[in-house]
Amino acid sequence: MYLLKISNKGSVVEDDGIFGIPEFKDLIDSKNFGSKGLMYVAYIADYDSPYRHFTLDERVRVVSKDLYQDYEWKGSKNKKIAAAILKYNQLQYDPLDAQLSAFNEKINEYTELLDSTKINIDNAADIQKIMIGVEKVLGTRQKLLDAIERRGERSKIAGNRELSYLETLQSQKNV
């Protein structure tokens, strides 16, 4: 996960950065949600979520079931959860990942359309056009994946590090 760390035991690793974000702190401090609510937000919103291959509606249902044993968990519609998801999306926003997510959604829609449509003499040409269009979308999606791979791993800026050799030299010049 990009913004939050989930431990091997399936709980949010609470660091000081989490408490500096009001929407996250509200969830953690809430008796109704706690850190499990924040984990729900991360599983729904994070680009690197293990649930990322689901459409948003499916993701909400599956994560609700996995964390709260209820596909229709009422907390998914809570204002605090919605505010935390919005903030999470704002903090992690990356245009390449956002485009990839949009392409994946459209590919899912095309797949559902093709799955639900029987081919007959009247619509065969239209189905063929759709399939050619999907091929183009998949090609563009692959270019996005290549660009994301070239960009490399997202990494957080970590605090409490020692200065590098060059930074040390530069700081000595400024004294």
URVENGI-V493620 format. One record per run of one state. SS is the DSSP state (hx for helix, st for strand, lp for the rest). FROM is the first residue (numbers start at 1). TO is the last residue. If there is no record, write none. Layout:
# URVENGI-V493620
<<SS;FROM;TO> <SS;FROM;TO>>
This chain:
# URVENGI-V493620
<<lp;1;5> <st;6;6> <lp;7;11> <st;12;12> <lp;13;15> <hx;16;19> <lp;20;21> <hx;22;29> <lp;30;33> <hx;34;45> <lp;46;55> <hx;56;68> <lp;69;73> <hx;74;77> <lp;78;78> <hx;79;92> <lp;93;94> <hx;95;116> <lp;117;123> <hx;124;151> <lp;152;164> <hx;165;173> <lp;174;175>>
